[in-house]
């Protein structure tokens, strides 16, 4: 079975980060990993170094996927997102971006 990382870059609506993060952590992550092919998730908040320009998105979710039908898994994710299968929030800014990567090498640890 092929393995993938699905990266989702997001922002909260101005002034609503607390509400956005509560929704993402307590509701949305679990809803997404219930989609067949999605097996896990973790989130990150941007912490730019001194003098670095901030990229356009403050938050990153990385979803683990294991499937031989990645197109079907993504289609089901999008179907649920657009047809009411997820409990969405209006604290999510509309500028989200996604990228899909196939795992080339296993995760290494020291």
C-alpha positions in Angstrom: 0.0 0.0 0.0 1.3 3.4 -0.9 1.9 6.1 1.7 1.4 9.8 1.4 1.5 13.0 3.4 -1.3 15.5 2.7 -0.3 19.0 3.7 -3.0 21.6 4.4 -1.9 25.2 4.9 -4.5 27.4 6.7 -5.2 30.7 8.5 -7.8 31.7 11.0 -10.1 34.6 10.3 -8.5 37.7 11.9 -9.0 37.7 15.7 -10.5 34.2 15.8 -7.4 32.0 16.2 -8.5 30.5 19.5 -11.9 29.4 18.1 -10.2 28.1 14.9 -7.6 26.1 16.8 -10.3 24.6 19.1 -12.4 23.5 16.1 -9.4 22.1 14.2 -8.0 20.2 17.2 -11.3 19.0 18.7 -13.5 18.4 15.7 -11.8 18.6 12.3 -8.7 16.4 12.7 -10.9 13.4 13.9 -13.4 13.9 11.0 -10.7 13.9 8.4 -8.9 10.7 9.7 -12.3 8.9 9.5 -12.1 9.3 5.7 -10.9 6.0 4.2 -7.2 6.2 3.4 -6.4 8.8 6.0 -4.7 7.3 9.0 -3.3 10.1 11.2 -2.7 13.8 11.6 -0.8 16.4 13.4 -0.8 20.2 13.4 1.8 23.0 13.5 1.8 26.7 14.1 4.3 28.9 12.4 7.2 30.3 14.5 9.3 32.4 12.1 12.9 33.1 13.1 14.1 36.6 13.8 14.2 38.7 10.6 12.4 36.0 8.5 9.5 36.9 6.3 6.4 35.0 7.3 4.8 32.8 4.6 1.2 33.3 3.7 -0.2 30.6 6.1 0.2 30.5 9.8 -1.0 26.9 10.4 -0.1 23.5 8.9 -1.8 20.2 9.2 0.0 17.1 8.0 -2.3 14.1 7.4 -0.9 10.5 7.0 -2.4 8.5 4.2 -2.1 4.8 3.3 -4.0 3.8 0.2 -3.8 2.4 -3.3 -6.5 4.8 -4.4 -5.2 8.2 -3.4 -7.5 9.9 -5.9 -10.5 8.2 -4.4 -9.5 9.2 -0.9 -9.0 12.8 -1.9 -12.3 12.8 -3.8 -14.1 11.5 -0.7 -12.4 14.2 1.5 -13.5 16.9 -0.9 -17.0 15.5 -1.1 -17.4 15.6 2.6 -16.0 19.1 2.8 -18.3 20.5 0.2 -21.5 18.5 0.8 -21.9 18.8 4.6 -20.0 15.7 5.8 -17.8 17.8 8.0 -18.8 20.3 10.8 -17.0 23.3 9.4 -16.4 26.7 11.0 -16.5 30.2 9.6 -13.3 30.9 11.7 -11.4 29.2 8.9 -10.1 31.8 6.4 -10.9 31.0 2.8 -7.3 31.0 1.6 -6.4 27.3 2.5 -4.0 25.5 0.2 -3.2 21.8 -0.1 -0.3 19.7 -1.4 0.0 15.9 -1.7 3.3 14.1 -1.4 4.1 10.4 -1.8 6.4 9.1 0.8 9.8 8.3 -0.8 11.7 7.2 2.3 10.5 6.0 5.7 10.7 8.5 8.6 14.1 8.3 10.3 14.8 8.9 13.9 18.1 9.2 15.8 
